[in-house]
């Protein structure tokens, strides 16, 4: 079956297909994040009309009607205010299943983004930064957005977040930055993810202007003697910047004068141990193995320090999970390609079809390069070991999604996977939702998700569950397959399921599912997709002593240093299967640590002028 994607999404939808405006459904269930969220404190800024949020969009109401006229403040926003969220745009359900067009579209105008950013309370202690695993300078870029300075907002965000257009689409904001916003006390935190997506898309659509502004900021920092390892002295609010990872308080310090501090951390070193101000890595070569989020982030930061970076990957394309594991309707490939193009424009070279342990050897790389970072992802998808799991038509969701997304790319030569009339998806995480919704778009008439726990225990984001619900995915909670049934030709024809109940709490903190006796029943299906987890087993570093029993790599400190000098690691290879933003953090901190390592390594720095 042929299908196509709408690649115009990053530049905004056409007027004839404008998406609906809606608020996300409420959250429930524990999701992967930085940890339990503390109770939201009372706002700690003066509440005057200048610092209060406007209507969702100046001149309109949340439902699209005309708002009453208001006098405006110096910022240009209405004096009247309401703490309602500015609604985001979502493609209507009836328009989704006919194509792979991106569904959640965030904000589509400067006015919407500015209105939502204006709801930020400018907290003295911004918990949104604490909630972000990468500690992005959220109040800083929100302040720029409030003033309509979108490129400057993007420069601030990209200072730490190397893939902002991607995280603005796939991060679990509900439990991370947005979940920690003090406004969640009233149920409507600032839509940080949608704003990040908007400013990042703006930067990627204007690459030359973005690069020029970024270079200007870097030159200003160099003139001030600032570096990733030193705190700025140009602002009386440097202490706040140090404490909050880049946050500034507009109106108290000039945004132009304050350095957008990268917050580099090299554990174990005191300030007086920091290297000299000249931290250029010009003349030094670094190999990055893995072109996924961790590797791209590491390459981005190192190339900005003028290192010569070569990225190796086993596939014939870059992006890793971003390119082959997340559907087009969640993360358009055009967005990923624009992020990769930005990194490539900084001088990063890519070498594809290079498998670690076969085409690449860590020891050989260390002989050719000054340092090596390995950030390959968790690529071994799990299956349930039940009778019939080897039947034709039984796939991992990873293989299914990879093939489906590659089939969308012009000239790939890949055919979309067949699905049949009925599809059974095992598991209820984000990958399960991606697979179920993809199956519907490939023509399945019925898609059923089976999960051995209940909806609140699902590891999926609530918004993904809701989208699947809206699109017609059926959910069977407290059920689990015990056998897959084959027809005479060895193809799957159905599944035998057992009903479950929740027992005592297990090590994961969730109640353990237990089968109910004599509750087995059969359901028909032509395709079964397993989405039950990933691992990193099988990575060949040539140094088995560096590996833990589960196949992950032992590292020291946040910089990802291993016991082998010059070798650094991060992302899934260290954490196990985890999130995109955690991989970005690992890549960024590893780049910082590599820079420190190279400056401290005897003879690593080439003579001046060479």
Secondary structure as the mmCIF struct_conf table of DSSP 4:
data_model
#
loop_
_struct_conf.conf_type_id
_struct_conf.id
_struct_conf.beg_label_comp_id
_struct_conf.beg_label_asym_id
_struct_conf.beg_label_seq_id
_struct_conf.end_label_comp_id
_struct_conf.end_label_asym_id
_struct_conf.end_label_seq_id
TURN_TY1_P TURN_TY1_P1 UNK A 7 UNK A 8
HELX_RH_3T_P HELX_RH_3T_P1 UNK A 9 UNK A 11
HELX_RH_3T_P HELX_RH_3T_P2 UNK A 15 UNK A 17
HELX_LH_PP_P HELX_LH_PP_P1 UNK A 18 UNK A 19
STRN STRN1 UNK A 20 UNK A 22
HELX_LH_PP_P HELX_LH_PP_P2 UNK A 23 UNK A 27
BEND BEND1 UNK A 29 UNK A 29
BEND BEND2 UNK A 32 UNK A 35
HELX_LH_PP_P HELX_LH_PP_P3 UNK A 36 UNK A 43
BEND BEND3 UNK A 45 UNK A 45
HELX_RH_3T_P HELX_RH_3T_P3 UNK A 49 UNK A 51
BEND BEND4 UNK A 52 UNK A 52
BEND BEND5 UNK A 56 UNK A 56
STRN STRN2 UNK A 57 UNK A 57
TURN_TY1_P TURN_TY1_P2 UNK A 58 UNK A 59
STRN STRN3 UNK A 60 UNK A 60
TURN_TY1_P TURN_TY1_P3 UNK A 62 UNK A 63
BEND BEND6 UNK A 64 UNK A 64
HELX_LH_PP_P HELX_LH_PP_P4 UNK A 65 UNK A 65
STRN STRN4 UNK A 66 UNK A 66
HELX_LH_PP_P HELX_LH_PP_P5 UNK A 67 UNK A 69
STRN STRN5 UNK A 72 UNK A 72
TURN_TY1_P TURN_TY1_P4 UNK A 74 UNK A 75
BEND BEND7 UNK A 76 UNK A 77
STRN STRN6 UNK A 78 UNK A 78
BEND BEND8 UNK A 79 UNK A 80
HELX_LH_PP_P HELX_LH_PP_P6 UNK A 84 UNK A 87
STRN STRN7 UNK A 88 UNK A 90
HELX_RH_3T_P HELX_RH_3T_P4 UNK A 93 UNK A 95
TURN_TY1_P TURN_TY1_P5 UNK A 96 UNK A 98
BEND BEND9 UNK A 99 UNK A 99
BEND BEND10 UNK A 103 UNK A 103
STRN STRN8 UNK A 104 UNK A 106
BEND BEND11 UNK A 109 UNK A 109
HELX_RH_AL_P HELX_RH_AL_P1 UNK A 110 UNK A 117
TURN_TY1_P TURN_TY1_P6 UNK A 118 UNK A 119
BEND BEND12 UNK A 124 UNK A 125
HELX_RH_AL_P HELX_RH_AL_P2 UNK A 127 UNK A 131
BEND BEND13 UNK A 132 UNK A 132
TURN_TY1_P TURN_TY1_P7 UNK A 133 UNK A 134
HELX_RH_AL_P HELX_RH_AL_P3 UNK A 138 UNK A 146
TURN_TY1_P TURN_TY1_P8 UNK A 147 UNK A 148
HELX_RH_AL_P HELX_RH_AL_P4 UNK A 150 UNK A 158
TURN_TY1_P TURN_TY1_P9 UNK A 159 UNK A 160
TURN_TY1_P TURN_TY1_P10 UNK A 162 UNK A 163
HELX_RH_AL_P HELX_RH_AL_P5 UNK A 164 UNK A 170
BEND BEND14 UNK A 171 UNK A 171
TURN_TY1_P TURN_TY1_P11 UNK A 173 UNK A 177
HELX_RH_3T_P HELX_RH_3T_P5 UNK A 178 UNK A 180
HELX_RH_3T_P HELX_RH_3T_P6 UNK A 182 UNK A 186
TURN_TY1_P TURN_TY1_P12 UNK A 187 UNK A 187
HELX_RH_AL_P HELX_RH_AL_P6 UNK A 192 UNK A 205
TURN_TY1_P TURN_TY1_P13 UNK A 206 UNK A 206
HELX_RH_AL_P HELX_RH_AL_P7 UNK A 207 UNK A 223
TURN_TY1_P TURN_TY1_P14 UNK A 224 UNK A 225
STRN STRN9 UNK A 227 UNK A 227
TURN_TY1_P TURN_TY1_P15 UNK A 228 UNK A 229
STRN STRN10 UNK A 230 UNK A 230
BEND BEND15 UNK A 234 UNK A 235
TURN_TY1_P TURN_TY1_P16 UNK A 236 UNK A 237
HELX_RH_AL_P HELX_RH_AL_P8 UNK A 238 UNK A 244
TURN_TY1_P TURN_TY1_P17 UNK A 245 UNK A 245
BEND BEND16 UNK A 246 UNK A 246
STRN STRN11 UNK A 250 UNK A 250
TURN_TY1_P TURN_TY1_P18 UNK A 251 UNK A 252
STRN STRN12 UNK A 253 UNK A 253
TURN_TY1_P TURN_TY1_P19 UNK A 255 UNK A 257
BEND BEND17 UNK A 258 UNK A 258
TURN_TY1_P TURN_TY1_P20 UNK A 267 UNK A 268
HELX_RH_3T_P HELX_RH_3T_P7 UNK A 271 UNK A 273
BEND BEND18 UNK A 274 UNK A 274
HELX_LH_PP_P HELX_LH_PP_P7 UNK A 275 UNK A 276
BEND BEND19 UNK A 277 UNK A 277
TURN_TY1_P TURN_TY1_P21 UNK A 282 UNK A 283
STRN STRN13 UNK A 285 UNK A 289
BEND BEND20 UNK A 292 UNK A 292
HELX_RH_AL_P HELX_RH_AL_P9 UNK A 293 UNK A 304
TURN_TY1_P TURN_TY1_P22 UNK A 305 UNK A 306
STRN STRN14 UNK A 308 UNK A 313
BEND BEND21 UNK A 314 UNK A 318
TURN_TY1_P TURN_TY1_P23 UNK A 320 UNK A 320
HELX_RH_AL_P HELX_RH_AL_P10 UNK A 321 UNK A 324
TURN_TY1_P TURN_TY1_P24 UNK A 325 UNK A 325
BEND BEND22 UNK A 326 UNK A 326
TURN_TY1_P TURN_TY1_P25 UNK A 328 UNK A 330
BEND BEND23 UNK A 331 UNK A 331
HELX_RH_AL_P HELX_RH_AL_P11 UNK A 333 UNK A 345
TURN_TY1_P TURN_TY1_P26 UNK A 346 UNK A 347
STRN STRN15 UNK A 349 UNK A 352
BEND BEND24 UNK A 353 UNK A 353
STRN STRN16 UNK A 356 UNK A 356
TURN_TY1_P TURN_TY1_P27 UNK A 357 UNK A 359
STRN STRN17 UNK A 360 UNK A 360
HELX_RH_AL_P HELX_RH_AL_P12 UNK A 362 UNK A 368
BEND BEND25 UNK A 369 UNK A 370
STRN STRN18 UNK A 371 UNK A 374
STRN STRN19 UNK A 380 UNK A 381
STRN STRN20 UNK A 387 UNK A 387
TURN_TY1_P TURN_TY1_P28 UNK A 388 UNK A 390
BEND BEND26 UNK A 391 UNK A 391
STRN STRN21 UNK A 392 UNK A 392
TURN_TY1_P TURN_TY1_P29 UNK A 393 UNK A 393
STRN STRN22 UNK A 394 UNK A 396
HELX_RH_AL_P HELX_RH_AL_P13 UNK A 397 UNK A 408
BEND BEND27 UNK A 409 UNK A 409
TURN_TY1_P TURN_TY1_P30 UNK A 410 UNK A 411
HELX_LH_PP_P HELX_LH_PP_P8 UNK A 414 UNK A 418
BEND BEND28 UNK A 421 UNK A 421
STRN STRN23 UNK A 422 UNK A 426
BEND BEND29 UNK A 429 UNK A 429
HELX_RH_AL_P HELX_RH_AL_P14 UNK A 430 UNK A 441
TURN_TY1_P TURN_TY1_P31 UNK A 442 UNK A 443
BEND BEND30 UNK A 445 UNK A 445
STRN STRN24 UNK A 446 UNK A 451
BEND BEND31 UNK A 452 UNK A 453
HELX_RH_3T_P HELX_RH_3T_P8 UNK A 455 UNK A 457
BEND BEND32 UNK A 459 UNK A 460
HELX_RH_AL_P HELX_RH_AL_P15 UNK A 462 UNK A 471
TURN_TY1_P TURN_TY1_P32 UNK A 472 UNK A 472
STRN STRN25 UNK A 474 UNK A 477
BEND BEND33 UNK A 478 UNK A 478
STRN STRN26 UNK A 479 UNK A 486
TURN_TY1_P TURN_TY1_P33 UNK A 488 UNK A 489
BEND BEND34 UNK A 490 UNK A 490
STRN STRN27 UNK A 491 UNK A 491
STRN STRN28 UNK A 492 UNK A 505
TURN_TY1_P TURN_TY1_P34 UNK A 507 UNK A 508
BEND BEND35 UNK A 509 UNK A 510
STRN STRN29 UNK A 511 UNK A 515
HELX_LH_PP_P HELX_LH_PP_P9 UNK A 516 UNK A 516
TURN_TY1_P TURN_TY1_P35 UNK A 517 UNK A 518
STRN STRN30 UNK A 521 UNK A 524
BEND BEND36 UNK A 526 UNK A 526
STRN STRN31 UNK A 527 UNK A 530
BEND BEND37 UNK A 532 UNK A 532
STRN STRN32 UNK A 534 UNK A 535
TURN_TY1_P TURN_TY1_P36 UNK A 537 UNK A 538
BEND BEND38 UNK A 542 UNK A 542
HELX_RH_3T_P HELX_RH_3T_P9 UNK A 544 UNK A 546
STRN STRN33 UNK A 547 UNK A 547
TURN_TY1_P TURN_TY1_P37 UNK A 549 UNK A 550
BEND BEND39 UNK A 551 UNK A 551
HELX_LH_PP_P HELX_LH_PP_P10 UNK A 552 UNK A 552
STRN STRN34 UNK A 553 UNK A 553
HELX_LH_PP_P HELX_LH_PP_P11 UNK A 554 UNK A 554
STRN STRN35 UNK A 556 UNK A 556
TURN_TY1_P TURN_TY1_P38 UNK A 557 UNK A 560
STRN STRN36 UNK A 561 UNK A 561
BEND BEND40 UNK A 563 UNK A 564
TURN_TY1_P TURN_TY1_P39 UNK A 565 UNK A 566
STRN STRN37 UNK A 567 UNK A 569
TURN_TY1_P TURN_TY1_P40 UNK A 571 UNK A 571
HELX_RH_AL_P HELX_RH_AL_P16 UNK A 572 UNK A 575
BEND BEND41 UNK A 576 UNK A 577
HELX_RH_AL_P HELX_RH_AL_P17 UNK A 580 UNK A 600
BEND BEND42 UNK A 601 UNK A 601
TURN_TY1_P TURN_TY1_P41 UNK A 602 UNK A 603
BEND BEND43 UNK A 605 UNK A 605
HELX_LH_PP_P HELX_LH_PP_P12 UNK A 606 UNK A 607
TURN_TY1_P TURN_TY1_P42 UNK A 608 UNK A 609
#
